[in-house]
Amino acid sequence: RVEVERAFSLAKRRFGLTQIRTYLKETTQSVIALSILALNLGKLQAIQCTPILFYLQVLLWKVKRALKWLPCQKVAFVQ
């Protein structure tokens, strides 16, 4: 359990999961998925030290940043 909590804490701090400003469910899921993918690429980079993983991580970070600033529509979710 401690490892899982540590991973979530790292994702919140390093990859901005506390600053998600999207309203649509699909967009929010995409931002979270990109953050987790960037986290996993960072782990692979630390293990293997390959430059291609670094460039993929930077590319995903830029895409995630661009998604944050897209104009969002407010949608009311019906329960």
C-alpha positions as CSV (number, residue, x, y, z in Angstrom):
1,R,0.0,0.0,0.0
2,V,2.8,2.4,0.8
3,E,4.3,1.9,-2.7
4,V,1.0,2.8,-4.3
5,E,0.5,5.9,-2.2
6,R,4.0,7.0,-3.0
7,A,3.3,6.6,-6.7
8,F,0.2,8.7,-6.5
9,S,2.0,11.3,-4.4
10,L,4.8,11.5,-7.0
11,A,2.3,11.8,-9.9
12,K,0.5,14.6,-8.1
13,R,3.7,16.6,-7.4
14,R,5.7,16.0,-10.5
15,F,3.1,15.6,-13.2
16,G,0.5,18.1,-12.1
17,L,-2.4,15.8,-11.3
18,T,-3.6,18.3,-8.7
19,Q,-4.0,21.0,-11.5
20,I,-6.3,19.3,-13.9
21,R,-8.6,21.9,-15.3
22,T,-10.7,19.9,-17.7
23,Y,-14.4,19.5,-17.5
24,L,-15.3,16.7,-19.9
25,K,-14.9,13.2,-18.5
26,E,-13.0,11.9,-21.6
27,T,-10.5,14.9,-21.5
28,T,-9.8,14.4,-17.8
29,Q,-9.2,10.7,-18.4
30,S,-6.8,11.5,-21.2
31,V,-4.8,14.0,-19.1
32,I,-4.5,11.4,-16.3
33,A,-3.5,8.7,-18.7
34,L,-0.8,10.9,-20.2
35,S,0.5,11.8,-16.7
36,I,0.8,8.1,-15.8
37,L,2.4,7.3,-19.1
38,A,5.0,10.1,-18.5
39,L,5.6,8.7,-15.0
40,N,6.2,5.2,-16.4
41,L,8.5,6.6,-19.2
42,G,10.5,8.4,-16.5
43,K,10.9,5.1,-14.6
44,L,12.1,3.4,-17.8
45,Q,14.5,6.2,-18.6
46,A,16.0,5.9,-15.1
47,I,16.5,2.1,-15.6
48,Q,17.7,2.0,-19.2
49,C,19.0,5.6,-19.7
50,T,18.0,5.7,-23.3
51,P,17.7,9.0,-25.0
52,I,14.6,8.1,-27.0
53,L,12.6,7.6,-23.8
54,F,13.6,11.1,-22.7
55,Y,12.3,12.6,-26.0
56,L,9.1,10.7,-25.7
57,Q,8.6,11.9,-22.2
58,V,9.2,15.5,-23.2
59,L,6.8,15.1,-26.1
60,L,4.1,13.7,-23.9
61,W,4.6,16.5,-21.3
62,K,4.1,19.1,-24.1
63,V,1.0,17.4,-25.3
64,K,-0.4,17.2,-21.7
65,R,0.4,20.9,-21.2
66,A,-1.3,21.8,-24.5
67,L,-4.4,19.8,-23.4
68,K,-4.6,21.8,-20.2
69,W,-5.1,25.1,-22.0
70,L,-7.7,24.0,-24.5
71,P,-11.0,25.8,-24.2
72,C,-13.3,23.6,-22.1
73,Q,-17.0,23.3,-22.1
74,K,-18.7,22.9,-18.8
75,V,-20.9,19.8,-18.8
76,A,-23.3,18.8,-16.1
77,F,-23.1,15.1,-15.4
78,V,-26.4,13.4,-14.8
79,Q,-26.5,10.8,-12.1
